[in-house]
């Protein structure tokens, strides 16, 4: 006869084989098959983030034994991103510092950590630290890390724009737009497009700026960031 744990493990395997990762993870956690659960969480966290299912992912991470998160820097880093995206900055900050210590000798991973710390600094309203961490991230992240570089570039572009550094803003926003399009991150791409329009508006190129805002509205339709595009168009008119 099968124990309850056996049944959870069999259910998990069936769900995984049939491409239902969320259900597979739930059964792995119920079976306390921590290793398998952690592997599946790591493989599926990013796609869950893109669908906005952040609270679900946080619940998964918090169901794992704390020791497991402490001993696996990559797993802990994914947990940090789920906390950052949920705005739980105070919980994420000390964990990110721990991960930074383990990433010291791995430049690409350290670049990813700096990118997350830049996001944290932006969330906490520390523009100077955000710019510093972003610049350090871009020096360490390889060109092939399109998604991470794109997220950093968007944040850096916004910071430069707010600081009045239009040339610097324009440069990083161009990278952010290309990266957003390449990785299917529509929100990042639209944000970059709108702020490129804002740079043009500041320079007095009002007709060109309007084209950028209208382009964002056509491409993104009802995505919330387009509220900015509508407001900026109204201001131009």
Helices and strands as residue ranges (DSSP letters): H 4-17, H 21-30, H 34-50, H 54-63, H 66-71, H 73-85, H 89-103, H 107-123, H 127-140, H 146-162, H 166-183, H 186-202, H 206-220, H 226-236
